[in-house]
């Protein structure tokens, strides 16, 4: 069975993104810290979307709103047959 780990804290993510924006490569950060290079690149991409630098996907706030709406829809669909 695969091992899972708890999600990284938001403050930790922000620190890694800040280090990457200040010149450290994702590969260097991945070697020094636990997250993989791919995870760090995803955090950078999401940070750019949140800051308005990129517009090719939803921001973190929009993702949270979508998640909440889907949860509410699931609940309503379950209640409907009752």
DSSP file (Angstrom, degrees, kcal/mol; ACC not computed):
  #  RESIDUE AA STRUCTURE BP1 BP2  ACC     N-H-->O    O-->H-N    N-H-->O    O-->H-N    TCO  KAPPA ALPHA  PHI   PSI    X-CA   Y-CA   Z-CA
    1    1 A X              0   0    0      0, 0.0     2,-0.0     0, 0.0     0, 0.0   0.000 360.0 360.0 360.0 133.4    0.0    0.0    0.0
    2    2 A X        -     0   0    0      1,-0.1     2,-0.3     0, 0.0     0, 0.0  -0.343 360.0-123.1 -69.4 145.2    1.5    3.4   -0.9
    3    3 A X        -     0   0    0     -2,-0.0     2,-0.3     0, 0.0    -1,-0.1  -0.652  26.5-163.6 -83.7 141.1    2.5    5.7    1.8
    4    4 A X        -     0   0    0     -2,-0.3     2,-0.3     0, 0.0     0, 0.0  -0.877   2.7-153.9-120.2 158.4    1.0    9.2    1.9
    5    5 A X        -     0   0    0     -2,-0.3     3,-0.1     1,-0.0     0, 0.0  -0.914  29.9 -94.5-127.5 156.2    2.1   12.2    3.8
    6    6 A X        -     0   0    0     -2,-0.3     3,-0.1     1,-0.1    -1,-0.0  -0.307  55.7 -88.1 -65.3 155.0    0.2   15.2    5.0
    7    7 A X        -     0   0    0      1,-0.1    -1,-0.1     0, 0.0     2,-0.1  -0.248  48.5 -98.5 -62.7 152.6    0.1   18.2    2.7
    8    8 A X        -     0   0    0      1,-0.1    -1,-0.1    -3,-0.1     2,-0.0  -0.435  45.0-100.5 -69.3 146.1    2.9   20.7    3.0
    9    9 A X     >  -     0   0    0      1,-0.1     4,-2.2    -2,-0.1     5,-0.2  -0.357  24.8-123.1 -66.5 147.3    2.0   23.8    5.1
   10   10 A X  H  > S+     0   0    0      1,-0.2     4,-2.6     2,-0.2     5,-0.2   0.879 112.1  54.9 -60.4 -39.5    1.1   26.9    3.2
   11   11 A X  H  > S+     0   0    0      1,-0.2     4,-2.0     2,-0.2    -1,-0.2   0.901 107.8  49.7 -62.2 -40.7    3.9   28.9    4.8
   12   12 A X  H  > S+     0   0    0      2,-0.2     4,-2.3     1,-0.2    -2,-0.2   0.922 110.5  50.4 -62.9 -44.4    6.5   26.3    3.8
   13   13 A X  H  X S+     0   0    0     -4,-2.2     4,-2.6     1,-0.2    -2,-0.2   0.927 109.8  50.3 -58.8 -45.8    5.2   26.4    0.2
   14   14 A X  H  X S+     0   0    0     -4,-2.6     4,-2.4     1,-0.2    -1,-0.2   0.877 109.6  50.9 -62.0 -38.4    5.4   30.2    0.2
   15   15 A X  H  X S+     0   0    0     -4,-2.0     4,-2.3     2,-0.2    -1,-0.2   0.909 110.9  48.0 -66.3 -41.5    9.0   30.1    1.4
   16   16 A X  H  X S+     0   0    0     -4,-2.3     4,-2.3     2,-0.2    -2,-0.2   0.917 112.4  49.1 -65.2 -43.1   10.0   27.6   -1.3
   17   17 A X  H  X S+     0   0    0     -4,-2.6     4,-2.4     1,-0.2    -2,-0.2   0.911 110.8  50.9 -62.3 -42.3    8.4   29.7   -4.0
   18   18 A X  H  X S+     0   0    0     -4,-2.4     4,-1.3     1,-0.2    -2,-0.2   0.914 110.0  49.1 -62.8 -42.9   10.1   32.8   -2.7
   19   19 A X  H  <>S+     0   0    0     -4,-2.3     5,-2.0     1,-0.2    -1,-0.2   0.904 111.6  49.9 -62.0 -40.9   13.5   31.0   -2.8
   20   20 A X  H ><5S+     0   0    0     -4,-2.3     3,-1.3     1,-0.2    -2,-0.2   0.887 110.0  49.9 -66.3 -38.4   12.8   29.9   -6.3
   21   21 A X  H 3<5S+     0   0    0     -4,-2.4    -1,-0.2     1,-0.3    -2,-0.2   0.741 105.0  59.7 -71.8 -21.8   11.9   33.4   -7.4
   22   22 A X  T 3<5S-     0   0    0     -4,-1.3    -1,-0.3    -5,-0.2    -2,-0.2   0.274 133.4 -79.4 -91.5  11.4   15.1   34.7   -5.8
   23   23 A X  T < 5S+     0   0    0     -3,-1.3     2,-0.3     1,-0.4    -3,-0.2   0.250  88.1 126.1 119.3 -15.3   17.3   32.5   -8.0
   24   24 A X      < -     0   0    0     -5,-2.0    -1,-0.4     1,-0.1     2,-0.2  -0.574  57.2-126.1 -75.4 138.0   17.4   29.0   -6.7
   25   25 A X     >  -     0   0    0     -2,-0.3     4,-2.3     1,-0.1     5,-0.2  -0.520  16.2-119.0 -80.6 152.2   16.4   26.4   -9.2
   26   26 A X  H  > S+     0   0    0      1,-0.2     4,-2.4     2,-0.2     5,-0.2   0.844 115.6  56.8 -57.3 -32.5   13.6   23.9   -8.4
   27   27 A X  H  > S+     0   0    0      2,-0.2     4,-1.9     1,-0.2    -1,-0.2   0.930 107.3  46.6 -65.4 -44.7   16.2   21.1   -8.8
   28   28 A X  H  > S+     0   0    0      1,-0.2     4,-1.9     2,-0.2    -2,-0.2   0.914 113.7  48.6 -62.2 -43.1   18.4   22.6   -6.1
   29   29 A X  H  X S+     0   0    0     -4,-2.3     4,-3.1     1,-0.2    -1,-0.2   0.880 108.9  53.4 -65.4 -37.9   15.5   23.2   -3.8
   30   30 A X  H  < S+     0   0    0     -4,-2.4    -1,-0.2    -5,-0.2    -2,-0.2   0.867 109.9  48.1 -65.2 -36.2   14.3   19.6   -4.3
   31   31 A X  H  < S+     0   0    0     -4,-1.9    -1,-0.2     1,-0.2    -2,-0.2   0.859 118.2  40.3 -71.0 -34.9   17.7   18.2   -3.4
   32   32 A X  H  < S+     0   0    0     -4,-1.9    -2,-0.2    -5,-0.2     2,-0.2   0.863 123.0  33.0 -83.3 -37.1   17.9   20.4   -0.3
   33   33 A X  S  < S-     0   0    0     -4,-3.1     0, 0.0     2,-0.2     0, 0.0  -0.551  89.3-103.5-113.4 179.0   14.3   20.1    0.9
   34   34 A X  S    S+     0   0    0     -2,-0.2    -4,-0.1     2,-0.0    -1,-0.0   0.864  84.0  92.9 -77.6 -39.3   11.8   17.2    0.7
   35   35 A X  S    S-     0   0    0     -6,-0.1    -2,-0.2     1,-0.1     2,-0.0  -0.180  77.7-113.4 -60.7 150.4    9.4   18.3   -2.1
   36   36 A X     >  -     0   0    0      1,-0.1     4,-2.1    -5,-0.0     5,-0.2  -0.304  25.1-107.5 -76.7 166.2   10.1   17.0   -5.6
   37   37 A X  H  > S+     0   0    0      1,-0.2     4,-2.4     2,-0.2     5,-0.2   0.880 120.3  53.6 -60.5 -39.4   11.2   19.3   -8.5
   38   38 A X  H  > S+     0   0    0      2,-0.2     4,-2.3     1,-0.2    -1,-0.2   0.909 107.2  50.4 -64.0 -43.0    7.8   18.7  -10.1
   39   39 A X  H  > S+     0   0    0      1,-0.2     4,-2.2     2,-0.2    -1,-0.2   0.919 110.8  49.2 -61.8 -43.3    5.9   19.8   -7.0
   40   40 A X  H  X S+     0   0    0     -4,-2.1     4,-2.3     1,-0.2    -2,-0.2   0.906 109.9  51.1 -64.0 -41.7    8.0   22.9   -6.7
   41   41 A X  H  X S+     0   0    0     -4,-2.4     4,-2.4     1,-0.2    -1,-0.2   0.895 109.7  50.8 -62.2 -39.4    7.3   23.8  -10.3
   42   42 A X  H  X S+     0   0    0     -4,-2.3     4,-2.7     2,-0.2    -2,-0.2   0.901 109.2  50.8 -64.2 -40.3    3.6   23.3   -9.7
   43   43 A X  H  X S+     0   0    0     -4,-2.2     4,-2.5     2,-0.2    -2,-0.2   0.903 110.4  49.7 -63.5 -40.4    3.8   25.7   -6.7
   44   44 A X  H  X S+     0   0    0     -4,-2.3     4,-2.2     2,-0.2    -2,-0.2   0.923 111.5  48.5 -62.8 -44.4    5.6   28.3   -8.9
   45   45 A X  H  X S+     0   0    0     -4,-2.4     4,-2.0     1,-0.2    -2,-0.2   0.929 113.1  47.0 -61.8 -46.3    2.9   28.0  -11.6
   46   46 A X  H  X S+     0   0    0     -4,-2.7     4,-2.5     1,-0.2    14,-0.2   0.883 110.4  53.3 -64.8 -38.0    0.1   28.3   -9.1
   47   47 A X  H  X S+     0   0    0     -4,-2.5     4,-2.0     1,-0.2     6,-0.2   0.889 107.9  50.5 -62.9 -39.7    1.8   31.3   -7.4
   48   48 A X  H  X>S+     0   0    0     -4,-2.2     5,-2.0     2,-0.2     6,-1.4   0.882 110.8  49.3 -65.2 -38.5    2.1   33.0  -10.8
   49   49 A X  H ><5S+     0   0    0     -4,-2.0     3,-0.8     4,-0.2    -2,-0.2   0.912 111.4  49.0 -66.3 -42.0   -1.6   32.4  -11.4
   50   50 A X  H 3<5S+     0   0    0     -4,-2.5    -2,-0.2     1,-0.2    -1,-0.2   0.848 112.2  48.7 -65.4 -34.2   -2.5   33.8   -8.0
   51   51 A X  H 3<5S-     0   0    0     -4,-2.0    -1,-0.2    -5,-0.2    -2,-0.2   0.498 116.0-113.5 -85.3  -4.5   -0.4   36.9   -8.6
   52   52 A X  T <<5S+     0   0    0     -3,-0.8    -3,-0.2    -4,-0.5    -4,-0.1   0.547  86.3 117.1  85.1   7.1   -1.9   37.5  -12.0
   53   53 A X  S   <S+     0   0    0     -5,-2.0     2,-0.3    -6,-0.2    -4,-0.2   0.873  81.1  32.4 -73.1 -37.6    1.3   36.8  -13.9
   54   54 A X        -     0   0    0     -6,-1.4    -2,-0.2    -9,-0.2     3,-0.1  -0.863  57.8-176.0-116.2 152.7   -0.3   33.8  -15.6
   55   55 A X        +     0   0    0     -2,-0.3     4,-0.1     1,-0.1    -1,-0.0   0.033  54.1 105.1-135.7  29.5   -3.9   33.5  -16.6
   56   56 A X  S    S+     0   0    0      2,-0.1     2,-0.3     0, 0.0    -1,-0.1   0.227  85.9  16.9 -97.3  15.1   -4.1   29.9  -18.0
   57   57 A X  S    S-     0   0    0     -3,-0.1     2,-0.1    -8,-0.1    -3,-0.0  -0.979  92.4 -67.8-169.3 173.2   -5.8   28.4  -15.0
   58   58 A X        -     0   0    0     -2,-0.3    -8,-0.1     1,-0.1    -9,-0.1  -0.375  46.6-119.5 -74.0 151.4   -7.9   29.1  -11.9
   59   59 A X     >  -     0   0    0    -10,-0.1     4,-2.5     1,-0.1     5,-0.2  -0.293  33.4 -99.8 -77.6 172.1   -6.4   30.8   -8.9
   60   60 A X  H  > S+     0   0    0    -14,-0.2     4,-2.2     1,-0.2     5,-0.2   0.892 125.6  51.7 -61.2 -40.1   -6.2   29.1   -5.5
   61   61 A X  H  > S+     0   0    0      2,-0.2     4,-2.2     1,-0.2    -1,-0.2   0.910 110.0  48.6 -64.1 -41.9   -9.3   31.0   -4.4
   62   62 A X  H  > S+     0   0    0      2,-0.2     4,-2.5     1,-0.2    -2,-0.2   0.893 109.9  52.2 -65.3 -39.5  -11.2   29.9   -7.5
   63   63 A X  H  X S+     0   0    0     -4,-2.5     4,-2.4     2,-0.2    -1,-0.2   0.905 109.5  49.4 -61.9 -41.2  -10.1   26.3   -6.9
   64   64 A X  H  X S+     0   0    0     -4,-2.2     4,-2.4     2,-0.2    -2,-0.2   0.906 110.6  50.0 -64.9 -41.7  -11.4   26.5   -3.3
   65   65 A X  H  X S+     0   0    0     -4,-2.2     4,-2.4     2,-0.2    -2,-0.2   0.912 110.9  49.3 -62.8 -42.4  -14.7   28.0   -4.5
   66   66 A X  H  X S+     0   0    0     -4,-2.5     4,-2.5     2,-0.2    -2,-0.2   0.915 110.5  51.1 -61.9 -43.5  -15.1   25.2   -7.1
   67   67 A X  H  X S+     0   0    0     -4,-2.4     4,-2.0     1,-0.2    -2,-0.2   0.915 111.2  47.7 -60.5 -43.9  -14.3   22.6   -4.4
   68   68 A X  H  X S+     0   0    0     -4,-2.4     4,-2.3     1,-0.2    -2,-0.2   0.906 112.1  49.4 -64.4 -42.4  -17.0   24.0   -2.1
   69   69 A X  H  X S+     0   0    0     -4,-2.4     4,-2.4     1,-0.2    -2,-0.2   0.888 110.3  50.0 -66.0 -39.4  -19.6   24.2   -4.9
   70   70 A X  H  X S+     0   0    0     -4,-2.5     4,-2.4     2,-0.2    -1,-0.2   0.891 110.3  50.7 -65.1 -39.1  -18.9   20.6   -5.9
   71   71 A X  H  X S+     0   0    0     -4,-2.0     4,-2.0     2,-0.2    -2,-0.2   0.919 111.5  47.7 -63.2 -43.9  -19.2   19.5   -2.3
   72   72 A X  H  X S+     0   0    0     -4,-2.3     4,-2.5     1,-0.2    -2,-0.2   0.901 111.0  51.4 -64.3 -41.0  -22.6   21.3   -2.0
   73   73 A X  H  X S+     0   0    0     -4,-2.4     4,-2.5     2,-0.2    -2,-0.2   0.906 108.5  51.3 -63.0 -42.9  -23.8   19.8   -5.2
   74   74 A X  H  X S+     0   0    0     -4,-2.4     4,-1.8     1,-0.2    -1,-0.2   0.918 110.9  48.9 -58.5 -43.8  -22.9   16.2   -4.0
   75   75 A X  H  X S+     0   0    0     -4,-2.0     4,-2.1     1,-0.2    -2,-0.2   0.920 111.4  48.7 -63.4 -44.5  -24.8   16.9   -0.8
   76   76 A X  H  X S+     0   0    0     -4,-2.5     4,-1.9     1,-0.2    -1,-0.2   0.885 109.5  52.5 -64.2 -38.6  -27.9   18.2   -2.7
   77   77 A X  H  X S+     0   0    0     -4,-2.5     4,-0.8     1,-0.2    -1,-0.2   0.858 110.8  48.0 -65.8 -34.5  -27.8   15.2   -5.1
   78   78 A X  H  X S+     0   0    0     -4,-1.8     4,-0.5    -5,-0.2    -2,-0.2   0.866 113.1  47.5 -71.2 -37.2  -27.8   12.8   -2.1
   79   79 A X  H >< S+     0   0    0     -4,-2.1     3,-0.6     1,-0.2    -2,-0.2   0.797  97.0  73.3 -75.1 -28.8  -30.6   14.7   -0.4
   80   80 A X  H 3< S+     0   0    0     -4,-1.9    -1,-0.2     1,-0.2    -2,-0.2   0.903  96.5  46.6 -56.6 -48.3  -32.8   14.8   -3.5
   81   81 A X  H 3<        0   0    0     -4,-0.8    -1,-0.2     1,-0.3    -2,-0.2   0.779 360.0 360.0 -66.0 -23.6  -33.8   11.1   -3.5
   82   82 A X    <<        0   0    0     -3,-0.6    -1,-0.3    -4,-0.5    -2,-0.2   0.504 360.0 360.0 -72.6 360.0  -34.6   11.2    0.2
